[in-house]
Amino acid sequence: RYVREEGGAQRYIVINVDGVEEKLLWLYWFDGSDDIQADPSFYLNKEVYVEYVNLDMFDGISRSYVPVKLLISILGNE
């Protein structure tokens, strides 16, 4: 279930999976991003299908690599 979008310089999509919130990094254009930009509430509280890849991204503050989920696609369950 799509919960919200958050972040500033780094944007995230937050989804709820079985009662646990998951943050997916919005790094670049993906299938479904145009819908969210046009209307931020487009997927709000709706079941969605997401595709993502796990990767390690360098964090300049901690000077270490941290695991992130990079968003590739988000589609409504219609």
Buried (B, 14 or more C-beta within 10 A) or exposed (E): BBBBBEEEEEBBBBBBEEEEEBBBBBBEEBEBBEBBEEEEEBBEEEEBEBBBEEEEEEEEEEEEEEEBBBBBEBEEEE
